[in-house]
Amino acid sequence: MHSPIDAAQLVAGLTSVARLCAWLLLLVLLFVPLERLFGVRPRRFLSRDSLQDVGYFFVSGLVPGLLLTVPLAIVALGVHALVPHALQASVASWSLWQRVAVGFVIGEIGFYWGHRWTHQIPWLWRFHAIHHGAEQVYFLTSARAHPIDSVFTRLCGLIPAYVLGVASPLTPTGTLVPVLVVIAATLWGFFIHSNLRWRLGPLEWLIATPRFHHWHHANSERRDQNYASMLPCLDRLFGTHHLPRGEWPATYGIDERLPPSLIGQLAHPLRWRTTKAAPPAASLAET
């Protein structure tokens, strides 16, 4: 006989899967027609790669959240014990939207550096290379990520918010801030990966666009630029911005051959390697 806890966990798991199915349906209904009408390059949605990316969509939607539970709890307790109470009390007095806005900005800064480190540190690149293995970039490419890669970059974005005190799992509103920030970044991630030739005019200086992020997926040294997910001003600030007028990358992907199956790709970074597999990025000493 199953215990009530087992039944509750089963219901929660099925609810999460159903929620992801609904999100996937909405994304398909939105982006597939738009990419057909305004695509940078023609592509078929129903392909072997697309089915694999659907698998990644469910992996990315279910696994990182489970893996983040323990490290975030440890970080929250450590911050609660070490950060001065006066700072926590001062930030707690801010309105919800002030904390969301500040959490968004410092989260973006943390994500920028976390993302940049996944390109510069060979061991992290093993996992991030899965995301760059896509030879065609479209909206579902956003979900193509190894869970360990997703956990690392999310931690880099969330830890600064926890340290400052705009986010905390110890209070209901503090929990809401990182949830809103992660949802916003996730939704915008589908847009900047989309196969859309849309231009946002002067707004391209303020917000990331598909053309901005497509250069990050170029199979060239340009891959080591345009790290920001939403705020390209961070790349301008840290010297990694690249957006040539009217141009798109000629090719996408990486030179390394990845296993063809989803399971093989998830296991691939965990294999011991005697040779260093890293992108042609500048070393940490040079940045």
Backbone torsions as a table, in degrees:
resi	resn	phi	psi	omega
1	MET	NA	136.3	179.9
2	HIS	-80.2	141.4	177.6
3	SER	-76.7	160.9	176.3
4	PRO	-57.6	-33.3	179.3
5	ILE	-65.9	-42.8	178.2
6	ASP	-61.0	-43.3	180.0
7	ALA	-63.4	-41.5	179.1
8	ALA	-64.7	-40.1	178.6
9	GLN	-65.7	-38.7	178.4
10	LEU	-64.1	-44.8	178.9
11	VAL	-62.4	-43.3	179.2
12	ALA	-62.5	-41.1	178.9
13	GLY	-64.6	-44.8	179.7
14	LEU	-65.6	-36.2	177.6
15	THR	-64.2	-41.1	178.4
16	SER	-63.3	-42.3	178.8
17	VAL	-64.7	-43.1	179.1
18	ALA	-62.6	-40.0	178.4
19	ARG	-63.1	-41.9	178.2
20	LEU	-65.5	-38.4	177.3
21	CYS	-61.1	-41.3	179.1
22	ALA	-65.2	-42.9	178.1
23	TRP	-62.8	-42.7	-179.9
24	LEU	-62.1	-42.4	178.4
25	LEU	-60.8	-44.8	179.3
26	LEU	-62.7	-43.1	179.6
27	LEU	-63.0	-42.2	179.4
28	VAL	-64.1	-46.5	-179.6
29	LEU	-63.0	-31.1	-179.6
30	LEU	-82.0	-52.3	-168.7
31	PHE	-85.9	-32.7	-177.0
32	VAL	-61.2	-49.5	176.8
33	PRO	-62.8	-40.5	-179.4
34	LEU	-63.6	-41.9	-179.8
35	GLU	-69.3	-28.4	175.5
36	ARG	-70.5	-37.3	-177.2
37	LEU	-82.7	-36.3	-171.8
38	PHE	-126.3	26.5	-175.7
39	GLY	-68.1	145.5	173.4
40	VAL	-69.0	-42.8	179.2
41	ARG	-135.7	142.2	177.5
42	PRO	-68.6	141.9	176.8
43	ARG	-156.8	152.3	176.3
44	ARG	-90.1	132.0	178.8
45	PHE	-72.7	-42.1	-179.0
46	LEU	-82.8	93.8	179.1
47	SER	-143.4	172.3	179.5
48	ARG	-62.0	-41.9	179.7
49	ASP	-64.4	-37.7	-179.9
50	SER	-65.4	-41.8	178.1
51	LEU	-63.5	-38.0	176.7
52	GLN	-65.2	-38.9	179.3
53	ASP	-67.7	-30.7	173.4
54	VAL	-63.0	-41.1	175.0
55	GLY	-60.0	-44.2	177.1
56	TYR	-62.0	-35.3	179.7
57	PHE	-58.0	-43.2	-179.5
58	PHE	-75.6	-36.5	176.3
59	VAL	-62.4	-46.3	-178.1
60	SER	-68.8	-26.6	-179.4
61	GLY	-82.7	-20.8	-174.3
62	LEU	-110.8	-41.8	-168.9
63	VAL	-79.3	-48.7	-176.5
64	PRO	-56.9	-38.6	179.5
65	GLY	-60.6	-37.9	177.7
66	LEU	-68.7	-41.5	-178.5
67	LEU	-70.0	-25.0	-177.0
68	LEU	-80.7	-17.2	-172.6
69	THR	-56.6	-52.2	-176.0
70	VAL	-69.3	-50.9	-179.1
71	PRO	-61.6	-36.0	179.2
72	LEU	-68.7	-36.3	177.5
73	ALA	-64.8	-41.2	178.6
74	ILE	-64.6	-44.6	178.7
75	VAL	-61.4	-44.0	-178.2
76	ALA	-62.6	-43.6	179.6
77	LEU	-66.8	-39.5	178.5
78	GLY	-64.5	-43.5	179.1
79	VAL	-64.5	-41.6	-179.6
80	HIS	-60.8	-33.3	-178.0
81	ALA	-84.3	-30.6	-170.4
82	LEU	-102.4	-32.8	-177.8
83	VAL	-77.1	134.8	-178.7
84	PRO	-53.4	137.1	-178.0
85	HIS	-62.7	-32.7	-179.4
86	ALA	-60.8	-41.4	178.0
87	LEU	-65.0	-45.4	179.3
88	GLN	-60.2	-42.2	-179.2
89	ALA	-67.5	-38.4	179.6
90	SER	-64.2	-46.3	-179.6
91	VAL	-68.0	-35.0	-179.8
92	ALA	-63.7	-22.7	-179.9
93	SER	-79.8	-11.5	178.1
94	TRP	-67.7	157.9	174.0
95	SER	-70.5	161.5	180.0
96	LEU	-56.7	-44.4	-175.4
97	TRP	-72.6	-27.6	172.2
98	GLN	-64.8	-43.3	179.5
99	ARG	-67.5	-36.9	177.5
100	VAL	-64.4	-44.2	-178.8
101	ALA	-63.7	-46.7	179.4
102	VAL	-66.7	-41.5	178.1
103	GLY	-60.9	-37.5	178.4
104	PHE	-63.1	-46.6	-176.2
105	VAL	-67.5	-50.1	-177.7
106	ILE	-71.4	-27.7	174.1
107	GLY	-65.9	-39.7	177.2
108	GLU	-64.0	-39.2	177.8
109	ILE	-64.0	-44.5	177.9
110	GLY	-63.4	-41.8	178.3
111	PHE	-63.8	-41.0	179.5
112	TYR	-54.4	-50.9	-176.7
113	TRP	-70.9	-36.6	175.9
114	GLY	-61.3	-43.6	178.7
115	HIS	-64.2	-42.1	-180.0
116	ARG	-64.1	-39.8	179.0
117	TRP	-65.0	-32.0	178.7
118	THR	-66.3	-19.3	175.7
119	HIS	-90.2	-26.8	-171.3
120	GLN	-98.6	-22.7	-179.0
121	ILE	-103.0	116.0	-172.6
122	PRO	-53.4	-41.6	-177.4
123	TRP	-65.0	-38.5	177.5
124	LEU	-70.1	-34.0	179.4
125	TRP	-63.6	-30.3	176.8
126	ARG	-50.4	-43.8	-176.9
127	PHE	-81.9	-39.5	-177.1
128	HIS	-71.4	-24.2	180.0
129	ALA	-60.5	-27.0	177.5
130	ILE	-58.6	-41.9	179.8
131	HIS	-65.5	-37.4	-177.6
132	HIS	-84.9	-1.9	178.9
133	GLY	-71.4	-13.7	-179.1
134	ALA	-67.0	126.2	179.5
135	GLU	-91.7	-8.3	170.2
136	GLN	-129.3	135.8	-177.7
137	VAL	-108.4	122.1	177.3
138	TYR	-150.1	-178.9	-166.5
139	PHE	-57.6	-36.7	-177.7
140	LEU	-76.3	-10.8	174.9
141	THR	-60.1	-25.7	179.0
142	SER	-58.9	-33.9	-177.4
143	ALA	-85.5	-8.0	-176.7
144	ARG	-79.5	89.2	-176.4
145	ALA	-151.9	144.6	175.1
146	HIS	-73.7	138.5	-178.6
147	PRO	-54.9	-37.6	-180.0
148	ILE	-66.6	-37.2	175.5
149	ASP	-63.0	-45.2	179.7
150	SER	-63.2	-42.3	-179.6
151	VAL	-63.0	-43.6	-178.3
152	PHE	-63.1	-48.9	-176.8
153	THR	-68.1	-35.2	177.6
154	ARG	-67.1	-40.1	177.2
155	LEU	-60.9	-41.5	179.5
156	CYS	-62.3	-32.2	178.5
157	GLY	-81.7	-31.8	-174.7
158	LEU	-87.8	-33.3	-176.9
159	ILE	-58.8	-45.1	177.5
160	PRO	-59.1	-36.0	178.5
161	ALA	-66.8	-35.7	177.2
162	TYR	-68.6	-42.5	-178.6
163	VAL	-63.9	-43.9	-179.9
164	LEU	-69.8	-27.7	178.2
165	GLY	101.0	4.7	178.5
166	VAL	-78.8	-11.0	177.7
167	ALA	-138.4	142.5	178.3
168	SER	-164.8	133.2	176.8
169	PRO	-77.2	-0.3	-177.0
170	LEU	-86.0	-9.9	177.3
171	THR	-133.2	149.5	-178.9
172	PRO	-59.3	-45.6	-179.8
173	THR	-70.9	-31.1	177.3
174	GLY	-67.5	-30.5	175.8
175	THR	-72.3	-33.1	-177.4
176	LEU	-67.1	-33.8	-176.8
177	VAL	-60.6	-54.7	179.7
178	PRO	-64.1	-31.8	178.0
179	VAL	-62.3	-46.8	179.8
180	LEU	-64.6	-40.3	179.8
181	VAL	-64.7	-44.8	-179.6
182	VAL	-66.0	-40.4	179.0
183	ILE	-63.0	-44.8	179.7
184	ALA	-61.5	-45.2	-179.9
185	ALA	-65.2	-38.1	-179.6
186	THR	-65.6	-47.5	-179.1
187	LEU	-63.6	-42.1	179.2
188	TRP	-68.1	-27.7	177.8
189	GLY	-61.7	-38.3	177.3
190	PHE	-65.0	-36.4	-179.7
191	PHE	-68.9	-47.3	-175.7
192	ILE	-70.9	-19.2	174.4
193	HIS	-87.5	-11.6	-172.7
194	SER	-64.7	153.0	179.1
195	ASN	-86.0	59.7	-177.0
196	LEU	-120.4	134.5	-179.7
197	ARG	-91.9	17.9	-179.0
198	TRP	-62.2	142.3	173.8
199	ARG	-114.4	145.4	179.4
200	LEU	-109.7	14.7	175.7
201	GLY	60.2	-136.6	-179.1
202	PRO	-59.9	-22.0	-179.8
203	LEU	-65.5	-17.8	178.6
204	GLU	-63.6	-19.4	175.1
205	TRP	-75.3	-22.0	-173.7
206	LEU	-105.3	-31.5	-172.0
207	ILE	-135.3	143.1	-178.6
208	ALA	-69.3	145.5	-178.7
209	THR	-126.5	168.6	176.7
210	PRO	-55.4	-43.5	-178.2
211	ARG	-63.2	-40.1	177.2
212	PHE	-58.0	-47.2	-174.5
213	HIS	-81.1	-27.4	177.3
214	HIS	-59.9	-34.4	177.4
215	TRP	-64.8	-27.4	176.3
216	HIS	-68.6	-23.0	179.9
217	HIS	-98.0	4.5	179.8
218	ALA	-62.8	142.7	176.7
219	ASN	-83.7	69.4	-178.0
220	SER	-164.8	-175.6	178.9
221	GLU	-65.9	-15.5	178.3
222	ARG	-66.8	-14.2	177.3
223	ARG	-61.2	-23.8	-176.8
224	ASP	-96.5	36.7	175.0
225	GLN	-140.7	173.4	177.1
226	ASN	56.2	58.8	-177.7
227	TYR	-82.8	-23.9	-175.1
228	ALA	-64.5	145.0	177.9
229	SER	-89.6	-30.4	-178.1
230	MET	-135.3	-26.4	-173.8
231	LEU	-115.4	91.8	-178.9
232	PRO	-63.9	-15.3	177.3
233	CYS	-61.6	-25.1	177.1
234	LEU	-66.6	-38.7	176.8
235	ASP	-68.5	-35.3	175.6
236	ARG	-65.3	-41.6	-178.4
237	LEU	-64.5	-40.6	-174.6
238	PHE	-101.4	11.0	171.2
239	GLY	75.8	29.7	-178.9
240	THR	-124.8	23.9	-177.2
241	HIS	-89.3	135.9	177.3
242	HIS	-147.5	114.9	178.8
243	LEU	-151.1	77.7	180.0
244	PRO	-64.2	139.7	-174.6
245	ARG	-62.5	121.9	172.8
246	GLY	73.2	4.1	-176.5
247	GLU	-106.3	149.8	174.2
248	TRP	-125.1	155.6	178.6
249	PRO	-59.8	147.1	178.1
250	ALA	-77.9	-38.0	-179.0
251	THR	-140.9	158.1	178.7
252	TYR	-123.1	168.6	174.9
253	GLY	104.0	-165.2	180.0
254	ILE	-132.7	163.4	-179.8
255	ASP	-77.2	-27.7	-179.1
256	GLU	-66.9	136.9	177.3
257	ARG	-86.4	126.2	178.8
258	LEU	-100.7	155.1	175.7
259	PRO	-57.0	148.3	-175.5
260	PRO	-73.5	-26.3	-174.9
261	SER	-91.9	156.5	177.8
262	LEU	-62.3	-46.0	179.7
263	ILE	-61.5	-42.3	179.0
264	GLY	-62.5	-39.0	179.4
265	GLN	-69.4	-37.9	178.2
266	LEU	-66.1	-33.8	-179.6
267	ALA	-82.9	-23.0	-172.6
268	HIS	-55.1	-46.7	-178.4
269	PRO	-68.7	-18.5	-176.6
270	LEU	-82.9	-12.2	179.2
271	ARG	-72.4	140.2	178.1
272	TRP	-69.9	133.4	179.7
273	ARG	-123.4	138.0	177.5
274	THR	-90.8	-13.4	177.4
275	THR	-113.6	148.8	-177.4
276	LYS	-83.4	122.6	177.4
277	ALA	-108.6	101.9	-177.4
278	ALA	-138.1	154.8	178.3
279	PRO	-73.2	165.0	179.1
280	PRO	-75.3	63.0	-178.5
281	ALA	-101.5	159.0	175.0
282	ALA	-66.5	146.7	178.9
283	SER	-71.3	162.0	179.5
284	LEU	-61.1	-31.8	-179.3
285	ALA	-67.8	-22.7	-176.5
286	GLU	-91.0	-10.6	-174.3
287	THR	-99.6	NA	NA
